[in-house]
Amino acid sequence: MANSTTEIFRNNLKMYRMKLNYTQEKLSEICGISTDYLSQIERGKRTPSFKRIELIANALNIDVYKLFMPTK
């Protein structure tokens, strides 16, 4: 069964964050969001607005679409 878009987003967010060796605290500081909120996003408890998704992608130095691309 294919992963849902939300699950793909969560997994990619964590993967790109870890590739940069960013903690949740570091990424949340760069994005201007709380660490708790970022944690909730990664755990699937919250869904960010598109504006926040753009902030996150910019902080990770990637295009937004990469957060939604299934990994192999």
N, CA, C, O and CB atoms as a CASP TS submission, in Angstrom:
PFRMAT TS
TARGET T0000
AUTHOR 0000-0000-0000
METHOD Language model
MODEL 1
PARENT N/A
ATOM      1  N   MET     1       0.839  -1.181   0.000  1.00  0.00           N
ATOM      2  CA  MET     1       0.000   0.000   0.000  1.00  0.00           C
ATOM      3  C   MET     1       0.888   1.251   0.000  1.00  0.00           C
ATOM      4  O   MET     1       1.860   1.332   0.751  1.00  0.00           O
ATOM      5  CB  MET     1      -0.957  -0.006   1.222  1.00  0.00           C
ATOM      6  N   ALA     2       0.549   2.204  -0.835  1.00  0.00           N
ATOM      7  CA  ALA     2       1.341   3.428  -0.959  1.00  0.00           C
ATOM      8  C   ALA     2       1.204   4.289   0.290  1.00  0.00           C
ATOM      9  O   ALA     2       0.169   4.291   0.956  1.00  0.00           O
ATOM     10  CB  ALA     2       0.912   4.225  -2.201  1.00  0.00           C
ATOM     11  N   ASN     3       2.265   5.016   0.588  1.00  0.00           N
ATOM     12  CA  ASN     3       2.235   5.950   1.710  1.00  0.00           C
ATOM     13  C   ASN     3       1.315   7.112   1.382  1.00  0.00           C
ATOM     14  O   ASN     3       1.208   7.518   0.225  1.00  0.00           O
ATOM     15  CB  ASN     3       3.656   6.461   2.044  1.00  0.00           C
ATOM     16  N   SER     4       0.660   7.639   2.382  1.00  0.00           N
ATOM     17  CA  SER     4      -0.169   8.819   2.187  1.00  0.00           C
ATOM     18  C   SER     4       0.737  10.031   1.983  1.00  0.00           C
ATOM     19  O   SER     4       1.908  10.006   2.361  1.00  0.00           O
ATOM     20  CB  SER     4      -1.128   9.034   3.394  1.00  0.00           C
ATOM     21  N   THR     5       0.200  11.072   1.396  1.00  0.00           N
ATOM     22  CA  THR     5       0.959  12.302   1.179  1.00  0.00           C
ATOM     23  C   THR     5       1.473  12.852   2.501  1.00  0.00           C
ATOM     24  O   THR     5       2.601  13.337   2.584  1.00  0.00           O
ATOM     25  CB  THR     5       0.096  13.353   0.465  1.00  0.00           C
ATOM     26  N   THR     6       0.645  12.773   3.528  1.00  0.00           N
ATOM     27  CA  THR     6       1.046  13.281   4.841  1.00  0.00           C
ATOM     28  C   THR     6       2.228  12.491   5.384  1.00  0.00           C
ATOM     29  O   THR     6       3.167  13.072   5.929  1.00  0.00           O
ATOM     30  CB  THR     6      -0.130  13.218   5.826  1.00  0.00           C
ATOM     31  N   GLU     7       2.187  11.181   5.240  1.00  0.00           N
ATOM     32  CA  GLU     7       3.277  10.342   5.732  1.00  0.00           C
ATOM     33  C   GLU     7       4.564  10.599   4.951  1.00  0.00           C
ATOM     34  O   GLU     7       5.649  10.650   5.531  1.00  0.00           O
ATOM     35  CB  GLU     7       2.893   8.862   5.642  1.00  0.00           C
ATOM     36  N   ILE     8       4.438  10.760   3.638  1.00  0.00           N
ATOM     37  CA  ILE     8       5.603  11.071   2.805  1.00  0.00           C
ATOM     38  C   ILE     8       6.206  12.395   3.261  1.00  0.00           C
ATOM     39  O   ILE     8       7.422  12.502   3.424  1.00  0.00           O
ATOM     40  CB  ILE     8       5.213  11.134   1.297  1.00  0.00           C
ATOM     41  N   PHE     9       5.366  13.400   3.466  1.00  0.00           N
ATOM     42  CA  PHE     9       5.836  14.705   3.930  1.00  0.00           C
ATOM     43  C   PHE     9       6.581  14.576   5.252  1.00  0.00           C
ATOM     44  O   PHE     9       7.691  15.090   5.396  1.00  0.00           O
ATOM     45  CB  PHE     9       4.659  15.678   4.082  1.00  0.00           C
ATOM     46  N   ARG    10       5.979  13.894   6.212  1.00  0.00           N
ATOM     47  CA  ARG    10       6.603  13.746   7.543  1.00  0.00           C
ATOM     48  C   ARG    10       7.954  13.055   7.441  1.00  0.00           C
ATOM     49  O   ARG    10       8.933  13.501   8.038  1.00  0.00           O
ATOM     50  CB  ARG    10       5.683  12.950   8.489  1.00  0.00           C
ATOM     51  N   ASN    11       8.004  11.963   6.684  1.00  0.00           N
ATOM     52  CA  ASN    11       9.256  11.218   6.543  1.00  0.00           C
ATOM     53  C   ASN    11      10.332  12.051   5.859  1.00  0.00           C
ATOM     54  O   ASN    11      11.491  12.036   6.273  1.00  0.00           O
ATOM     55  CB  ASN    11       9.020   9.934   5.757  1.00  0.00           C
ATOM     56  N   ASN    12       9.944  12.780   4.806  1.00  0.00           N
ATOM     57  CA  ASN    12      10.914  13.612   4.094  1.00  0.00           C
ATOM     58  C   ASN    12      11.391  14.775   4.954  1.00  0.00           C
ATOM     59  O   ASN    12      12.573  15.118   4.935  1.00  0.00           O
ATOM     60  CB  ASN    12      10.307  14.140   2.800  1.00  0.00           C
ATOM     61  N   LEU    13      10.498  15.369   5.691  1.00  0.00           N
ATOM     62  CA  LEU    13      10.883  16.460   6.596  1.00  0.00           C
ATOM     63  C   LEU    13      11.981  15.981   7.546  1.00  0.00           C
ATOM     64  O   LEU    13      13.012  16.635   7.705  1.00  0.00           O
ATOM     65  CB  LEU    13       9.653  16.973   7.400  1.00  0.00           C
ATOM     66  N   LYS    14      11.747  14.864   8.155  1.00  0.00           N
ATOM     67  CA  LYS    14      12.735  14.329   9.101  1.00  0.00           C
ATOM     68  C   LYS    14      14.040  13.959   8.391  1.00  0.00           C
ATOM     69  O   LYS    14      15.126  14.231   8.903  1.00  0.00           O
ATOM     70  CB  LYS    14      12.166  13.096   9.828  1.00  0.00           C
ATOM     71  N   MET    15      13.931  13.337   7.207  1.00  0.00           N
ATOM     72  CA  MET    15      15.115  12.922   6.460  1.00  0.00           C
ATOM     73  C   MET    15      15.974  14.134   6.085  1.00  0.00           C
ATOM     74  O   MET    15      17.183  14.132   6.314  1.00  0.00           O
ATOM     75  CB  MET    15      14.706  12.147   5.195  1.00  0.00           C
ATOM     76  N   TYR    16      15.349  15.170   5.509  1.00  0.00           N
ATOM     77  CA  TYR    16      16.115  16.355   5.114  1.00  0.00           C
ATOM     78  C   TYR    16      16.671  17.087   6.332  1.00  0.00           C
ATOM     79  O   TYR    16      17.776  17.627   6.280  1.00  0.00           O
ATOM     80  CB  TYR    16      15.239  17.305   4.288  1.00  0.00           C
ATOM     81  N   ARG    17      15.923  17.109   7.415  1.00  0.00           N
ATOM     82  CA  ARG    17      16.422  17.736   8.651  1.00  0.00           C
ATOM     83  C   ARG    17      17.666  17.012   9.146  1.00  0.00           C
ATOM     84  O   ARG    17      18.659  17.639   9.516  1.00  0.00           O
ATOM     85  CB  ARG    17      15.330  17.729   9.751  1.00  0.00           C
ATOM     86  N   MET    18      17.600  15.700   9.148  1.00  0.00           N
ATOM     87  CA  MET    18      18.728  14.915   9.645  1.00  0.00           C
ATOM     88  C   MET    18      19.933  14.988   8.702  1.00  0.00           C
ATOM     89  O   MET    18      21.074  14.936   9.159  1.00  0.00           O
ATOM     90  CB  MET    18      18.307  13.461   9.839  1.00  0.00           C
ATOM     91  N   LYS    19      19.691  15.106   7.387  1.00  0.00           N
ATOM     92  CA  LYS    19      20.806  15.245   6.436  1.00  0.00           C
ATOM     93  C   LYS    19      21.638  16.486   6.733  1.00  0.00           C
ATOM     94  O   LYS    19      22.848  16.502   6.507  1.00  0.00           O
ATOM     95  CB  LYS    19      20.278  15.307   4.996  1.00  0.00           C
ATOM     96  N   LEU    20      20.983  17.520   7.238  1.00  0.00           N
ATOM     97  CA  LEU    20      21.683  18.748   7.594  1.00  0.00           C
ATOM     98  C   LEU    20      22.195  18.732   9.034  1.00  0.00           C
ATOM     99  O   LEU    20      22.766  19.711   9.515  1.00  0.00           O
ATOM    100  CB  LEU    20      20.769  19.936   7.390  1.00  0.00           C
ATOM    101  N   ASN    21      21.981  17.602   9.712  1.00  0.00           N
ATOM    102  CA  ASN    21      22.353  17.476  11.122  1.00  0.00           C
ATOM    103  C   ASN    21      21.675  18.523  11.983  1.00  0.00           C
ATOM    104  O   ASN    21      22.248  19.012  12.956  1.00  0.00           O
ATOM    105  CB  ASN    21      23.855  17.582  11.280  1.00  0.00           C
ATOM    106  N   TYR    22      20.442  18.864  11.614  1.00  0.00           N
ATOM    107  CA  TYR    22      19.651  19.802  12.404  1.00  0.00           C
ATOM    108  C   TYR    22      18.832  19.042  13.427  1.00  0.00           C
ATOM    109  O   TYR    22      18.206  18.031  13.105  1.00  0.00           O
ATOM    110  CB  TYR    22      18.735  20.650  11.501  1.00  0.00           C
ATOM    111  N   THR    23      18.834  19.516  14.632  1.00  0.00           N
ATOM    112  CA  THR    23      17.894  19.012  15.625  1.00  0.00           C
ATOM    113  C   THR    23      16.550  19.686  15.352  1.00  0.00           C
ATOM    114  O   THR    23      16.470  20.642  14.580  1.00  0.00           O
ATOM    115  CB  THR    23      18.398  19.288  17.101  1.00  0.00           C
ATOM    116  N   GLN    24      15.513  19.187  15.984  1.00  0.00           N
ATOM    117  CA  GLN    24      14.214  19.855  15.872  1.00  0.00           C
ATOM    118  C   GLN    24      14.331  21.281  16.411  1.00  0.00           C
ATOM    119  O   GLN    24      13.717  22.206  15.879  1.00  0.00           O
ATOM    120  CB  GLN    24      13.110  19.064  16.642  1.00  0.00           C
ATOM    121  N   GLU    25      15.111  21.448  17.454  1.00  0.00           N
ATOM    122  CA  GLU    25      15.291  22.764  18.048  1.00  0.00           C
ATOM    123  C   GLU    25      15.937  23.732  17.055  1.00  0.00           C
ATOM    124  O   GLU    25      15.501  24.876  16.923  1.00  0.00           O
ATOM    125  CB  GLU    25      16.141  22.660  19.314  1.00  0.00           C
ATOM    126  N   LYS    26      16.970  23.271  16.362  1.00  0.00           N
ATOM    127  CA  LYS    26      17.677  24.119  15.396  1.00  0.00           C
ATOM    128  C   LYS    26      16.755  24.497  14.239  1.00  0.00           C
ATOM    129  O   LYS    26      16.678  25.668  13.867  1.00  0.00           O
ATOM    130  CB  LYS    26      18.937  23.402  14.861  1.00  0.00           C
ATOM    131  N   LEU    27      16.055  23.518  13.668  1.00  0.00           N
ATOM    132  CA  LEU    27      15.170  23.805  12.542  1.00  0.00           C
ATOM    133  C   LEU    27      14.027  24.721  12.958  1.00  0.00           C
ATOM    134  O   LEU    27      13.664  25.638  12.222  1.00  0.00           O
ATOM    135  CB  LEU    27      14.616  22.508  11.959  1.00  0.00           C
ATOM    136  N   SER    28      13.468  24.479  14.116  1.00  0.00           N
ATOM    137  CA  SER    28      12.360  25.321  14.568  1.00  0.00           C
ATOM    138  C   SER    28      12.830  26.758  14.800  1.00  0.00           C
ATOM    139  O   SER    28      12.087  27.706  14.544  1.00  0.00           O
ATOM    140  CB  SER    28      11.741  24.749  15.859  1.00  0.00           C
ATOM    141  N   GLU    29      14.052  26.918  15.279  1.00  0.00           N
ATOM    142  CA  GLU    29      14.614  28.258  15.475  1.00  0.00           C
ATOM    143  C   GLU    29      14.761  28.980  14.136  1.00  0.00           C
ATOM    144  O   GLU    29      14.410  30.155  14.025  1.00  0.00           O
ATOM    145  CB  GLU    29      15.983  28.173  16.188  1.00  0.00           C
ATOM    146  N   ILE    30      15.272  28.291  13.129  1.00  0.00           N
ATOM    147  CA  ILE    30      15.456  28.881  11.804  1.00  0.00           C
ATOM    148  C   ILE    30      14.104  29.252  11.188  1.00  0.00           C
ATOM    149  O   ILE    30      13.972  30.294  10.546  1.00  0.00           O
ATOM    150  CB  ILE    30      16.217  27.905  10.879  1.00  0.00           C
ATOM    151  N   CYS    31      13.106  28.393  11.390  1.00  0.00           N
ATOM    152  CA  CYS    31      11.780  28.610  10.804  1.00  0.00           C
ATOM    153  C   CYS    31      10.935  29.614  11.576  1.00  0.00           C
ATOM    154  O   CYS    31       9.984  30.181  11.037  1.00  0.00           O
ATOM    155  CB  CYS    31      11.043  27.306  10.722  1.00  0.00           C
ATOM    156  N   GLY    32      11.284  29.827  12.829  1.00  0.00           N
ATOM    157  CA  GLY    32      10.482  30.720  13.659  1.00  0.00           C
ATOM    158  C   GLY    32       9.214  30.068  14.170  1.00  0.00           C
ATOM    159  O   GLY    32       8.204  30.734  14.400  1.00  0.00           O
ATOM    160  N   ILE    33       9.277  28.747  14.347  1.00  0.00           N
ATOM    161  CA  ILE    33       8.149  28.007  14.925  1.00  0.00           C
ATOM    162  C   ILE    33       8.639  27.301  16.177  1.00  0.00           C
ATOM    163  O   ILE    33       9.843  27.147  16.382  1.00  0.00           O
ATOM    164  CB  ILE    33       7.544  26.980  13.901  1.00  0.00           C
ATOM    165  N   SER    34       7.715  26.878  17.000  1.00  0.00           N
ATOM    166  CA  SER    34       8.130  26.226  18.244  1.00  0.00           C
ATOM    167  C   SER    34       8.615  24.798  17.978  1.00  0.00           C
ATOM    168  O   SER    34       8.189  24.142  17.028  1.00  0.00           O
ATOM    169  CB  SER    34       6.966  26.212  19.256  1.00  0.00           C
ATOM    170  N   THR    35       9.506  24.349  18.834  1.00  0.00           N
ATOM    171  CA  THR    35      10.010  22.979  18.748  1.00  0.00           C
ATOM    172  C   THR    35       8.871  21.987  18.925  1.00  0.00           C
ATOM    173  O   THR    35       8.826  20.956  18.253  1.00  0.00           O
ATOM    174  CB  THR    35      11.103  22.732  19.803  1.00  0.00           C
ATOM    175  N   ASP    36       7.953  22.299  19.828  1.00  0.00           N
ATOM    176  CA  ASP    36       6.814  21.424  20.063  1.00  0.00           C
ATOM    177  C   ASP    36       5.965  21.284  18.802  1.00  0.00           C
ATOM    178  O   ASP    36       5.523  20.185  18.466  1.00  0.00           O
ATOM    179  CB  ASP    36       5.965  21.956  21.217  1.00  0.00           C
ATOM    180  N   TYR    37       5.740  22.386  18.113  1.00  0.00           N
ATOM    181  CA  TYR    37       4.945  22.366  16.882  1.00  0.00           C
ATOM    182  C   TYR    37       5.637  21.527  15.813  1.00  0.00           C
ATOM    183  O   TYR    37       4.989  20.720  15.146  1.00  0.00           O
ATOM    184  CB  TYR    37       4.707  23.800  16.364  1.00  0.00           C
ATOM    185  N   LEU    38       6.948  21.708  15.642  1.00  0.00           N
ATOM    186  CA  LEU    38       7.696  20.916  14.668  1.00  0.00           C
ATOM    187  C   LEU    38       7.643  19.438  15.018  1.00  0.00           C
ATOM    188  O   LEU    38       7.469  18.595  14.137  1.00  0.00           O
ATOM    189  CB  LEU    38       9.149  21.387  14.594  1.00  0.00           C
ATOM    190  N   SER    39       7.789  19.125  16.274  1.00  0.00           N
ATOM    191  CA  SER    39       7.694  17.740  16.731  1.00  0.00           C
ATOM    192  C   SER    39       6.323  17.150  16.400  1.00  0.00           C
ATOM    193  O   SER    39       6.221  16.006  15.955  1.00  0.00           O
ATOM    194  CB  SER    39       7.956  17.656  18.243  1.00  0.00           C
ATOM    195  N   GLN    40       5.288  17.928  16.617  1.00  0.00           N
ATOM    196  CA  GLN    40       3.936  17.463  16.321  1.00  0.00           C
ATOM    197  C   GLN    40       3.743  17.235  14.825  1.00  0.00           C
ATOM    198  O   GLN    40       3.041  16.307  14.425  1.00  0.00           O
ATOM    199  CB  GLN    40       2.906  18.466  16.834  1.00  0.00           C
ATOM    200  N   ILE    41       4.355  18.066  14.005  1.00  0.00           N
ATOM    201  CA  ILE    41       4.286  17.866  12.560  1.00  0.00           C
ATOM    202  C   ILE    41       4.952  16.539  12.194  1.00  0.00           C
ATOM    203  O   ILE    41       4.376  15.737  11.459  1.00  0.00           O
ATOM    204  CB  ILE    41       4.960  19.044  11.805  1.00  0.00           C
ATOM    205  N   GLU    42       6.150  16.310  12.701  1.00  0.00           N
ATOM    206  CA  GLU    42       6.884  15.085  12.375  1.00  0.00           C
ATOM    207  C   GLU    42       6.165  13.831  12.871  1.00  0.00           C
ATOM    208  O   GLU    42       6.315  12.758  12.286  1.00  0.00           O
ATOM    209  CB  GLU    42       8.282  15.142  12.971  1.00  0.00           C
ATOM    210  N   ARG    43       5.396  13.961  13.933  1.00  0.00           N
ATOM    211  CA  ARG    43       4.663  12.810  14.477  1.00  0.00           C
ATOM    212  C   ARG    43       3.265  12.669  13.887  1.00  0.00           C
ATOM    213  O   ARG    43       2.546  11.727  14.221  1.00  0.00           O
ATOM    214  CB  ARG    43       4.562  12.927  15.984  1.00  0.00           C
ATOM    215  N   GLY    44       2.873  13.586  13.021  1.00  0.00           N
ATOM    216  CA  GLY    44       1.569  13.505  12.392  1.00  0.00           C
ATOM    217  C   GLY    44       0.427  14.006  13.246  1.00  0.00           C
ATOM    218  O   GLY    44      -0.736  13.711  12.971  1.00  0.00           O
ATOM    219  N   LYS    45       0.747  14.756  14.272  1.00  0.00           N
ATOM    220  CA  LYS    45      -0.279  15.290  15.169  1.00  0.00           C
ATOM    221  C   LYS    45      -0.811  16.635  14.692  1.00  0.00           C
ATOM    222  O   LYS    45      -1.920  17.029  15.050  1.00  0.00           O
ATOM    223  CB  LYS    45       0.277  15.429  16.576  1.00  0.00           C
ATOM    224  N   ARG    46      -0.015  17.345  13.878  1.00  0.00           N
ATOM    225  CA  ARG    46      -0.415  18.657  13.344  1.00  0.00           C
ATOM    226  C   ARG    46      -0.112  18.679  11.855  1.00  0.00           C
ATOM    227  O   ARG    46       0.792  17.993  11.380  1.00  0.00           O
ATOM    228  CB  ARG    46       0.327  19.832  14.083  1.00  0.00           C
ATOM    229  N   THR    47      -0.875  19.470  11.133  1.00  0.00           N
ATOM    230  CA  THR    47      -0.653  19.669   9.709  1.00  0.00           C
ATOM    231  C   THR    47      -0.334  21.144   9.494  1.00  0.00           C
ATOM    232  O   THR    47      -1.155  22.008   9.804  1.00  0.00           O
ATOM    233  CB  THR    47      -1.899  19.222   8.862  1.00  0.00           C
ATOM    234  N   PRO    48       0.849  21.436   8.966  1.00  0.00           N
ATOM    235  CA  PRO    48       1.237  22.835   8.797  1.00  0.00           C
ATOM    236  C   PRO    48       0.525  23.489   7.612  1.00  0.00           C
ATOM    237  O   PRO    48       0.105  22.815   6.672  1.00  0.00           O
ATOM    238  CB  PRO    48       2.744  22.938   8.612  1.00  0.00           C
ATOM    239  N   SER    49       0.401  24.794   7.677  1.00  0.00           N
ATOM    240  CA  SER    49      -0.137  25.553   6.549  1.00  0.00           C
ATOM    241  C   SER    49       0.902  25.555   5.430  1.00  0.00           C
ATOM    242  O   SER    49       2.066  25.217   5.644  1.00  0.00           O
ATOM    243  CB  SER    49      -0.510  27.015   6.973  1.00  0.00           C
ATOM    244  N   PHE    50       0.460  25.941   4.240  1.00  0.00           N
ATOM    245  CA  PHE    50       1.403  26.004   3.130  1.00  0.00           C
ATOM    246  C   PHE    50       2.501  27.024   3.408  1.00  0.00           C
ATOM    247  O   PHE    50       3.655  26.810   3.037  1.00  0.00           O
ATOM    248  CB  PHE    50       0.675  26.351   1.828  1.00  0.00           C
ATOM    249  N   LYS    51       2.156  28.112   4.048  1.00  0.00           N
ATOM    250  CA  LYS    51       3.160  29.126   4.397  1.00  0.00           C
ATOM    251  C   LYS    51       4.252  28.520   5.286  1.00  0.00           C
ATOM    252  O   LYS    51       5.438  28.790   5.095  1.00  0.00           O
ATOM    253  CB  LYS    51       2.491  30.328   5.114  1.00  0.00           C
ATOM    254  N   ARG    52       3.846  27.712   6.244  1.00  0.00           N
ATOM    255  CA  ARG    52       4.840  27.074   7.136  1.00  0.00           C
ATOM    256  C   ARG    52       5.657  26.027   6.391  1.00  0.00           C
ATOM    257  O   ARG    52       6.851  25.867   6.643  1.00  0.00           O
ATOM    258  CB  ARG    52       4.141  26.421   8.348  1.00  0.00           C
ATOM    259  N   ILE    53       5.008  25.317   5.473  1.00  0.00           N
ATOM    260  CA  ILE    53       5.739  24.340   4.658  1.00  0.00           C
ATOM    261  C   ILE    53       6.813  25.053   3.847  1.00  0.00           C
ATOM    262  O   ILE    53       7.928  24.546   3.714  1.00  0.00           O
ATOM    263  CB  ILE    53       4.774  23.564   3.720  1.00  0.00           C
ATOM    264  N   GLU    54       6.488  26.224   3.302  1.00  0.00           N
ATOM    265  CA  GLU    54       7.478  27.018   2.568  1.00  0.00           C
ATOM    266  C   GLU    54       8.627  27.449   3.482  1.00  0.00           C
ATOM    267  O   GLU    54       9.790  27.395   3.082  1.00  0.00           O
ATOM    268  CB  GLU    54       6.812  28.254   1.940  1.00  0.00           C
ATOM    269  N   LEU    55       8.308  27.874   4.698  1.00  0.00           N
ATOM    270  CA  LEU    55       9.350  28.261   5.652  1.00  0.00           C
ATOM    271  C   LEU    55      10.283  27.090   5.952  1.00  0.00           C
ATOM    272  O   LEU    55      11.503  27.244   6.000  1.00  0.00           O
ATOM    273  CB  LEU    55       8.720  28.778   6.953  1.00  0.00           C
ATOM    274  N   ILE    56       9.691  25.934   6.150  1.00  0.00           N
ATOM    275  CA  ILE    56      10.475  24.729   6.451  1.00  0.00           C
ATOM    276  C   ILE    56      11.372  24.369   5.272  1.00  0.00           C
ATOM    277  O   ILE    56      12.561  24.107   5.455  1.00  0.00           O
ATOM    278  CB  ILE    56       9.545  23.543   6.795  1.00  0.00           C
ATOM    279  N   ALA    57      10.811  24.355   4.064  1.00  0.00           N
ATOM    280  CA  ALA    57      11.594  24.022   2.872  1.00  0.00           C
ATOM    281  C   ALA    57      12.747  25.005   2.692  1.00  0.00           C
ATOM    282  O   ALA    57      13.870  24.601   2.389  1.00  0.00           O
ATOM    283  CB  ALA    57      10.696  24.020   1.619  1.00  0.00           C
ATOM    284  N   ASN    58      12.472  26.283   2.878  1.00  0.00           N
ATOM    285  CA  ASN    58      13.537  27.290   2.764  1.00  0.00           C
ATOM    286  C   ASN    58      14.633  27.054   3.799  1.00  0.00           C
ATOM    287  O   ASN    58      15.818  27.179   3.492  1.00  0.00           O
ATOM    288  CB  ASN    58      12.957  28.704   2.929  1.00  0.00           C
ATOM    289  N   ALA    59      14.243  26.720   5.005  1.00  0.00           N
ATOM    290  CA  ALA    59      15.226  26.458   6.061  1.00  0.00           C
ATOM    291  C   ALA    59      16.065  25.224   5.753  1.00  0.00           C
ATOM    292  O   ALA    59      17.220  25.130   6.171  1.00  0.00           O
ATOM    293  CB  ALA    59      14.526  26.284   7.405  1.00  0.00           C
ATOM    294  N   LEU    60      15.484  24.284   5.026  1.00  0.00           N
ATOM    295  CA  LEU    60      16.195  23.065   4.641  1.00  0.00           C
ATOM    296  C   LEU    60      16.939  23.222   3.316  1.00  0.00           C
ATOM    297  O   LEU    60      17.615  22.298   2.864  1.00  0.00           O
ATOM    298  CB  LEU    60      15.220  21.906   4.544  1.00  0.00           C
ATOM    299  N   ASN    61      16.811  24.402   2.695  1.00  0.00           N
ATOM    300  CA  ASN    61      17.453  24.686   1.404  1.00  0.00           C
ATOM    301  C   ASN    61      17.019  23.727   0.303  1.00  0.00           C
ATOM    302  O   ASN    61      17.835  23.271  -0.497  1.00  0.00           O
ATOM    303  CB  ASN    61      18.955  24.626   1.552  1.00  0.00           C
ATOM    304  N   ILE    62      15.722  23.429   0.272  1.00  0.00           N
ATOM    305  CA  ILE    62      15.172  22.559  -0.764  1.00  0.00           C
ATOM    306  C   ILE    62      13.909  23.206  -1.338  1.00  0.00           C
ATOM    307  O   ILE    62      13.316  24.094  -0.725  1.00  0.00           O
ATOM    308  CB  ILE    62      14.861  21.135  -0.195  1.00  0.00           C
ATOM    309  N   ASP    63      13.511  22.742  -2.525  1.00  0.00           N
ATOM    310  CA  ASP    63      12.242  23.165  -3.096  1.00  0.00           C
ATOM    311  C   ASP    63      11.121  22.453  -2.361  1.00  0.00           C
ATOM    312  O   ASP    63      11.283  21.320  -1.906  1.00  0.00           O
ATOM    313  CB  ASP    63      12.183  22.874  -4.621  1.00  0.00           C
ATOM    314  N   VAL    64       9.986  23.125  -2.248  1.00  0.00           N
ATOM    315  CA  VAL    64       8.840  22.585  -1.506  1.00  0.00           C
ATOM    316  C   VAL    64       8.447  21.202  -2.007  1.00  0.00           C
ATOM    317  O   VAL    64       8.156  20.314  -1.206  1.00  0.00           O
ATOM    318  CB  VAL    64       7.646  23.531  -1.613  1.00  0.00           C
ATOM    319  N   TYR    65       8.435  21.011  -3.318  1.00  0.00           N
ATOM    320  CA  TYR    65       7.955  19.742  -3.873  1.00  0.00           C
ATOM    321  C   TYR    65       8.747  18.538  -3.360  1.00  0.00           C
ATOM    322  O   TYR    65       8.214  17.431  -3.292  1.00  0.00           O
ATOM    323  CB  TYR    65       8.022  19.785  -5.388  1.00  0.00           C
ATOM    324  N   LYS    66      10.009  18.749  -3.003  1.00  0.00           N
ATOM    325  CA  LYS    66      10.830  17.636  -2.527  1.00  0.00           C
ATOM    326  C   LYS    66      10.299  17.041  -1.223  1.00  0.00           C
ATOM    327  O   LYS    66      10.549  15.873  -0.924  1.00  0.00           O
ATOM    328  CB  LYS    66      12.265  18.097  -2.332  1.00  0.00           C
ATOM    329  N   LEU    67       9.575  17.833  -0.458  1.00  0.00           N
ATOM    330  CA  LEU    67       8.985  17.307   0.780  1.00  0.00           C
ATOM    331  C   LEU    67       7.817  16.346   0.507  1.00  0.00           C
ATOM    332  O   LEU    67       7.366  15.628   1.399  1.00  0.00           O
ATOM    333  CB  LEU    67       8.505  18.463   1.659  1.00  0.00           C
ATOM    334  N   PHE    68       7.345  16.352  -0.734  1.00  0.00           N
ATOM    335  CA  PHE    68       6.191  15.522  -1.084  1.00  0.00           C
ATOM    336  C   PHE    68       6.502  14.399  -2.054  1.00  0.00           C
ATOM    337  O   PHE    68       5.602  13.667  -2.468  1.00  0.00           O
ATOM    338  CB  PHE    68       5.126  16.373  -1.665  1.00  0.00           C
ATOM    339  N   MET    69       7.774  14.254  -2.424  1.00  0.00           N
ATOM    340  CA  MET    69       8.177  13.213  -3.372  1.00  0.00           C
ATOM    341  C   MET    69       8.470  11.906  -2.635  1.00  0.00           C
ATOM    342  O   MET    69       9.267  11.882  -1.697  1.00  0.00           O
ATOM    343  CB  MET    69       9.417  13.663  -4.181  1.00  0.00           C
ATOM    344  N   PRO    70       7.827  10.827  -3.058  1.00  0.00           N
ATOM    345  CA  PRO    70       8.131   9.533  -2.426  1.00  0.00           C
ATOM    346  C   PRO    70       9.606   9.174  -2.618  1.00  0.00           C
ATOM    347  O   PRO    70      10.172   9.391  -3.690  1.00  0.00           O
ATOM    348  CB  PRO    70       7.228   8.414  -3.011  1.00  0.00           C
ATOM    349  N   THR    71      10.207   8.633  -1.589  1.00  0.00           N
ATOM    350  CA  THR    71      11.606   8.186  -1.685  1.00  0.00           C
ATOM    351  C   THR    71      11.611   6.728  -2.083  1.00  0.00           C
ATOM    352  O   THR    71      10.636   6.004  -1.879  1.00  0.00           O
ATOM    353  CB  THR    71      12.376   8.396  -0.338  1.00  0.00           C
ATOM    354  N   LYS    72      12.719   6.313  -2.649  1.00  0.00           N
ATOM    355  CA  LYS    72      12.831   4.929  -3.142  1.00  0.00           C
ATOM    356  C   LYS    72      13.498   4.052  -2.137  1.00  0.00           C
ATOM    357  O   LYS    72      13.677   2.859  -2.380  1.00  0.00           O
ATOM    358  CB  LYS    72      13.595   4.875  -4.446  1.00  0.00           C
TER
END
